[in-house]
């Protein structure tokens, strides 16, 4: 016969935490700056380096497509974030929202 019944509790780990919004923004800013820097290099090389036409066309194509890719990547928020945790079971210790006055 069991005298004490232990409730199953959810254990949260630090690795379960999502990155902060500022860390996510910083990561996207760095990615944007890198892509736009490559674009500038493509433009400079396309104008200054004597190269065959296909090489210049490739550099100009990179200079034209990179801004699009940079903006799409910069606006893609939370791509690497894990999916939200399943919250099927309600916390029985929490006071329902419509009855907050009970705990005050």
C-alpha positions in Angstrom: 0.0 0.0 0.0 1.4 3.4 -1.0 1.0 6.2 1.5 2.3 8.9 -0.7 1.5 9.3 -4.3 4.1 11.3 -6.2 2.8 13.5 -9.0 4.6 13.3 -12.3 6.2 16.7 -12.8 7.5 18.2 -16.0 11.2 19.0 -15.8 12.4 21.9 -17.9 16.0 22.0 -19.0 18.0 25.1 -20.0 18.5 23.6 -23.5 14.7 23.7 -24.0 14.7 27.5 -23.8 14.3 29.3 -27.1 16.9 31.9 -28.0 16.1 35.5 -27.0 14.5 37.8 -29.5 17.6 40.1 -29.5 19.9 37.1 -30.2 17.7 36.1 -33.1 17.7 39.6 -34.5 21.5 39.9 -34.1 21.9 36.6 -36.0 19.7 37.8 -38.9 21.5 41.2 -39.0 24.9 39.5 -39.3 23.6 37.2 -42.1 22.2 40.3 -43.9 25.5 42.2 -43.7 27.5 39.3 -44.9 25.2 38.8 -48.0 25.2 42.4 -48.9 29.0 42.6 -48.5 29.3 39.7 -51.0 27.0 41.7 -53.3 29.3 44.7 -53.2 32.3 42.5 -54.0 30.4 41.0 -56.9 29.6 44.5 -58.3 33.2 45.7 -57.9 34.6 42.6 -59.6 32.1 42.8 -62.4 33.2 46.3 -63.3 36.9 46.3 -62.6 38.2 42.8 -63.5 38.8 42.0 -67.1 37.1 38.6 -67.4 35.1 36.7 -70.0 31.5 37.7 -70.5 30.1 34.6 -68.7 32.1 35.5 -65.6 30.8 39.0 -65.6 27.3 37.8 -66.1 27.7 35.4 -63.1 29.0 38.3 -61.0 26.1 40.6 -62.1 23.6 37.8 -61.5 25.0 37.4 -57.9 24.8 41.2 -57.4 21.1 41.2 -58.6 19.9 38.1 -56.6 21.8 38.6 -53.3 19.7 41.5 -52.1 16.5 39.4 -52.5 18.0 36.5 -50.6 19.4 38.9 -47.9 16.0 40.5 -47.3 14.1 37.1 -47.3 16.7 35.7 -44.8 16.5 38.8 -42.6 12.7 38.7 -42.4 12.6 34.9 -41.7 12.1 35.0 -38.0 12.6 32.0 -35.8 13.5 29.5 -38.5 15.9 27.6 -36.2 13.6 27.7 -33.2 12.3 24.4 -31.9 8.6 23.8 -32.1 6.5 25.0 -29.1 6.1 22.6 -26.3 2.8 20.6 -26.1 0.6 22.2 -23.5 -2.3 19.7 -23.4 -2.5 19.3 -19.7 -3.4 22.3 -17.6 -1.4 23.1 -14.5 -3.6 22.1 -11.6 -1.8 24.5 -9.3 -2.6 27.5 -11.4 -5.7 29.7 -10.6 -7.9 30.0 -13.7 -7.8 33.4 -15.4 -11.5 34.1 -14.7 -10.9 33.5 -10.9 -7.7 35.5 -10.3 -9.3 37.4 -7.4 -9.1 34.2 -5.3 -5.3 34.3 -5.1 -5.0 38.1 -4.5 
